[in-house]
Amino acid sequence: MKNFLTALGLFLVVLLIWSLIGATKFDKNTFLPSSVLDKAAPLNVNIDIEFIKSLKNPAYGSNGQ
């Protein structure tokens, strides 16, 4: 409970500072230029679910055969 109250207090302080400096509007073009957004496009990737399910313990690379 003490951690929650500390986090809540910190959040309220940040919210107060945010409102005092006038940063009420968030415009993604201000923070992220279009060149960054173009590079951040997701890749078209096919995931072989059956292969992953066939692995017994994929984190360690052991397939149990």
DSSP file (Angstrom, degrees, kcal/mol; ACC not computed):
  #  RESIDUE AA STRUCTURE BP1 BP2  ACC     N-H-->O    O-->H-N    N-H-->O    O-->H-N    TCO  KAPPA ALPHA  PHI   PSI    X-CA   Y-CA   Z-CA
    1    1 A M     >        0   0    0      0, 0.0     4,-2.3     0, 0.0     5,-0.2   0.000 360.0 360.0 360.0 -34.8    0.0    0.0    0.0
    2    2 A K  H  >  +     0   0    0      1,-0.2     4,-2.1     2,-0.2     5,-0.2   0.895 360.0  50.4 -65.6 -38.8    2.9    2.3    0.7
    3    3 A N  H  > S+     0   0    0      2,-0.2     4,-2.6     1,-0.2    -1,-0.2   0.892 109.3  51.8 -64.8 -38.8    4.3    1.7   -2.8
    4    4 A F  H  > S+     0   0    0      2,-0.2     4,-2.8     1,-0.2    -2,-0.2   0.927 110.2  47.4 -63.8 -44.6    0.9    2.5   -4.3
    5    5 A L  H  X S+     0   0    0     -4,-2.3     4,-2.4     2,-0.2    -1,-0.2   0.874 112.3  50.2 -65.7 -36.6    0.7    5.8   -2.3
    6    6 A T  H  X S+     0   0    0     -4,-2.1     4,-2.4     2,-0.2    -2,-0.2   0.932 113.1  45.7 -65.1 -45.4    4.2    6.8   -3.3
    7    7 A A  H  X S+     0   0    0     -4,-2.6     4,-2.5     2,-0.2    -2,-0.2   0.894 113.1  50.3 -64.9 -40.2    3.5    6.0   -7.0
    8    8 A L  H  X S+     0   0    0     -4,-2.8     4,-2.4     2,-0.2    -2,-0.2   0.913 111.0  48.9 -64.7 -42.5    0.2    7.9   -6.8
    9    9 A G  H  X S+     0   0    0     -4,-2.4     4,-2.2     2,-0.2    -2,-0.2   0.914 112.0  48.5 -62.4 -43.6    1.9   10.9   -5.2
   10   10 A L  H  X S+     0   0    0     -4,-2.4     4,-2.4     1,-0.2    -2,-0.2   0.907 111.0  50.9 -63.3 -42.3    4.6   10.9   -7.9
   11   11 A F  H  X S+     0   0    0     -4,-2.5     4,-2.5     1,-0.2    -2,-0.2   0.915 110.3  49.2 -61.3 -43.5    2.0   10.6  -10.6
   12   12 A L  H  X S+     0   0    0     -4,-2.4     4,-2.3     2,-0.2    -1,-0.2   0.875 110.3  50.8 -65.9 -37.3    0.0   13.6   -9.2
   13   13 A V  H  X S+     0   0    0     -4,-2.2     4,-2.5     2,-0.2    -1,-0.2   0.925 112.1  46.7 -64.9 -44.3    3.2   15.7   -9.0
   14   14 A V  H  X S+     0   0    0     -4,-2.4     4,-2.6     1,-0.2    -2,-0.2   0.906 112.3  50.8 -64.3 -41.3    4.1   15.0  -12.6
   15   15 A L  H  X S+     0   0    0     -4,-2.5     4,-2.1     2,-0.2    -1,-0.2   0.892 110.7  49.2 -63.1 -39.9    0.5   15.7  -13.6
   16   16 A L  H  X S+     0   0    0     -4,-2.3     4,-2.0     2,-0.2    -2,-0.2   0.926 112.7  46.4 -64.9 -45.6    0.6   19.0  -11.8
   17   17 A I  H  X S+     0   0    0     -4,-2.5     4,-2.0     1,-0.2    -2,-0.2   0.908 111.0  53.7 -63.0 -41.4    3.9   20.0  -13.4
   18   18 A W  H  <>S+     0   0    0     -4,-2.6     5,-1.8     1,-0.2     4,-0.5   0.915 111.3  45.1 -59.4 -44.2    2.6   19.0  -16.8
   19   19 A S  H  <5S+     0   0    0     -4,-2.1     3,-0.4     1,-0.2    -1,-0.2   0.835 110.3  55.0 -71.6 -31.0   -0.5   21.2  -16.4
   20   20 A L  H  <5S+     0   0    0     -4,-2.0    -1,-0.2     1,-0.2    -2,-0.2   0.856 107.4  48.2 -70.8 -34.2    1.6   24.1  -15.1
   21   21 A I  T  <5S-     0   0    0     -4,-2.0    -1,-0.2    -5,-0.1    -2,-0.2   0.545 114.7-116.6 -84.8  -4.8    3.9   24.2  -18.1
   22   22 A G  T   5 +     0   0    0     -4,-0.5     2,-1.5    -3,-0.4     3,-0.4   0.718  65.8 143.6  83.6  20.8    0.9   24.1  -20.5
   23   23 A A      < +     0   0    0     -5,-1.8    -1,-0.1     1,-0.2    -3,-0.1  -0.427  21.7 128.8 -90.1  62.0    1.7   20.7  -22.1
   24   24 A T        +     0   0    0     -2,-1.5     2,-0.4    -5,-0.1    -1,-0.2   0.752  56.4  66.2 -89.0 -24.7   -2.0   19.8  -22.3
   25   25 A K        -     0   0    0     -3,-0.4     2,-0.6     2,-0.0    -1,-0.0  -0.829  66.8-156.8-100.3 134.7   -2.0   18.9  -26.0
   26   26 A F        -     0   0    0     -2,-0.4     2,-0.6     4,-0.0     3,-0.1  -0.944  12.2-179.1-109.6 116.9   -0.1   15.9  -27.3
   27   27 A D    >>  -     0   0    0     -2,-0.6     3,-1.4     1,-0.1     4,-1.2  -0.957  17.9-156.7-116.7 114.8    0.8   16.1  -30.9
   28   28 A K  H 3> S+     0   0    0     -2,-0.6     4,-3.1     1,-0.3    -1,-0.1   0.768  91.8  63.7 -65.6 -23.3    2.6   13.1  -32.2
   29   29 A N  H 34 S+     0   0    0      1,-0.2    -1,-0.3     2,-0.2     5,-0.1   0.777 100.5  53.7 -69.9 -24.1    4.1   15.2  -35.1
   30   30 A T  H <4 S+     0   0    0     -3,-1.4    -1,-0.2     1,-0.1    -2,-0.2   0.902 121.0  28.8 -72.9 -41.8    5.9   17.3  -32.6
   31   31 A F  H  < S+     0   0    0     -4,-1.2    -2,-0.2     1,-0.2    -3,-0.1   0.787 126.9  40.1 -91.3 -30.7    7.6   14.4  -30.8
   32   32 A L  S  < S-     0   0    0     -4,-3.1    -1,-0.2    -5,-0.2     5,-0.0  -0.926  75.3-149.2-125.5 106.8    7.8   11.9  -33.7
   33   33 A P    >>  -     0   0    0      0, 0.0     4,-1.7     0, 0.0     3,-0.8  -0.293  31.0-107.8 -68.7 161.5    8.8   13.2  -37.2
   34   34 A S  H 3> S+     0   0    0      1,-0.2     4,-2.2     2,-0.2     5,-0.2   0.784 116.9  63.0 -63.3 -27.8    7.4   11.3  -40.2
   35   35 A S  H 3> S+     0   0    0      2,-0.2     4,-1.4     1,-0.2    -1,-0.2   0.880 105.1  46.5 -65.6 -36.2   10.8    9.8  -41.0
   36   36 A V  H <> S+     0   0    0     -3,-0.8     4,-1.2     2,-0.2    -2,-0.2   0.906 111.8  50.7 -70.4 -41.5   10.8    8.0  -37.7
   37   37 A L  H  < S+     0   0    0     -4,-1.7    -2,-0.2     1,-0.2    -1,-0.2   0.848 107.3  54.4 -65.5 -33.6    7.2    6.8  -38.2
   38   38 A D  H >< S+     0   0    0     -4,-2.2     3,-0.9     1,-0.2    -1,-0.2   0.880 109.7  47.0 -66.3 -37.2    8.1    5.5  -41.7
   39   39 A K  H 3< S+     0   0    0     -4,-1.4    -1,-0.2     1,-0.2    -2,-0.2   0.730 104.0  63.6 -74.9 -21.5   11.0    3.4  -40.2
   40   40 A A  T 3< S+     0   0    0     -4,-1.2    -1,-0.2    -5,-0.1    -2,-0.2   0.251  70.7 130.7 -89.4  13.0    8.7    2.0  -37.5
   41   41 A A    <   -     0   0    0     -3,-0.9    -3,-0.0     1,-0.1     2,-0.0  -0.443  64.3-109.4 -66.7 137.7    6.3    0.2  -39.8
   42   42 A P        -     0   0    0      0, 0.0     2,-0.2     0, 0.0    -1,-0.1  -0.320  29.9-117.4 -68.6 151.1    5.8   -3.4  -38.8
   43   43 A L        -     0   0    0     -3,-0.1     2,-1.0     1,-0.0    -3,-0.0  -0.579  19.3-119.1 -85.6 150.5    7.2   -6.2  -40.8
   44   44 A N        +     0   0    0     -2,-0.2     2,-0.4     2,-0.0    -1,-0.0  -0.796  49.2 167.1 -89.5 101.2    5.0   -8.7  -42.6
   45   45 A V        -     0   0    0     -2,-1.0     2,-0.5     2,-0.0    -2,-0.0  -0.957  30.2-146.9-124.3 132.8    6.2  -11.9  -40.9
   46   46 A N        -     0   0    0     -2,-0.4     2,-0.5     2,-0.0    -2,-0.0  -0.859  15.6-152.1 -96.4 130.8    4.7  -15.4  -40.9
   47   47 A I        -     0   0    0     -2,-0.5     2,-1.4     4,-0.0     3,-0.2  -0.901  11.8-136.5-106.8 127.3    5.1  -17.3  -37.7
   48   48 A D     >  +     0   0    0     -2,-0.5     4,-1.7     1,-0.2     5,-0.1  -0.665  26.7 176.8 -83.0  92.5    5.2  -21.1  -37.9
   49   49 A I  H  > S+     0   0    0     -2,-1.4     4,-2.7     1,-0.2     5,-0.2   0.869  75.9  56.8 -67.6 -37.7    3.0  -21.9  -34.9
   50   50 A E  H  > S+     0   0    0      1,-0.2     4,-1.5     2,-0.2    -1,-0.2   0.889 106.7  49.8 -63.5 -38.3    3.1  -25.7  -35.5
   51   51 A F  H  > S+     0   0    0      2,-0.2     4,-0.8     1,-0.2    -1,-0.2   0.920 111.7  48.0 -65.0 -43.1    6.9  -25.7  -35.3
   52   52 A I  H >< S+     0   0    0     -4,-1.7     3,-0.8     1,-0.2    -2,-0.2   0.903 111.3  50.4 -64.9 -40.3    6.9  -23.7  -32.1
   53   53 A K  H 3< S+     0   0    0     -4,-2.7    -1,-0.2     1,-0.2    -2,-0.2   0.805 104.0  60.1 -66.9 -28.2    4.3  -26.1  -30.5
   54   54 A S  H 3< S+     0   0    0     -4,-1.5     2,-0.3    -5,-0.2    -1,-0.2   0.706  85.4  92.5 -74.5 -18.3    6.4  -29.1  -31.6
   55   55 A L    <<  -     0   0    0     -4,-0.8     8,-0.2    -3,-0.8     9,-0.1  -0.597  64.8-155.8 -76.6 133.2    9.3  -27.9  -29.4
   56   56 A K  S    S+     0   0    0     -2,-0.3     7,-0.2     6,-0.3    -1,-0.2   0.932  88.6   4.0 -75.2 -45.2    9.2  -29.3  -26.0
   57   57 A N  B >>>S+A   62   0A   0      5,-2.0     3,-1.3     1,-0.1     5,-1.2  -0.667  70.2 176.2-139.9  79.9   11.3  -26.6  -24.3
   58   58 A P  T 345S+     0   0    0      0, 0.0     3,-0.4     0, 0.0    -1,-0.1   0.737  74.2  67.0 -64.4 -22.8   12.0  -23.8  -26.9
   59   59 A A  T 345S+     0   0    0      1,-0.2    -2,-0.0     2,-0.1     0, 0.0   0.836 111.1  33.8 -67.3 -30.1   13.7  -21.5  -24.5
   60   60 A Y  T <45S-     0   0    0     -3,-1.3    -1,-0.2     2,-0.2     3,-0.1   0.402 110.4-116.7-105.3   0.9   16.6  -24.0  -24.0
   61   61 A G  T  <5 +     0   0    0     -4,-0.6     2,-0.5    -3,-0.4    -2,-0.1   0.593  69.5 134.8  78.0  10.0   16.6  -25.3  -27.6
   62   62 A S  B   < -A   57   0A   0     -5,-1.2    -5,-2.0     1,-0.1    -6,-0.3  -0.818  34.2-174.3 -95.4 126.2   15.8  -28.9  -26.6
   63   63 A N        -     0   0    0     -2,-0.5    -1,-0.1    -7,-0.2    -2,-0.0   0.417  38.8-124.4-100.4   3.0   13.1  -30.5  -28.6
   64   64 A G              0   0    0     -7,-0.1    -2,-0.1     1,-0.1    -9,-0.0   0.687 360.0 360.0  70.8  19.9   12.9  -33.6  -26.5
   65   65 A Q              0   0    0      0, 0.0    -1,-0.1     0, 0.0    -3,-0.0   0.459 360.0 360.0 -96.9 360.0   13.6  -36.2  -29.2
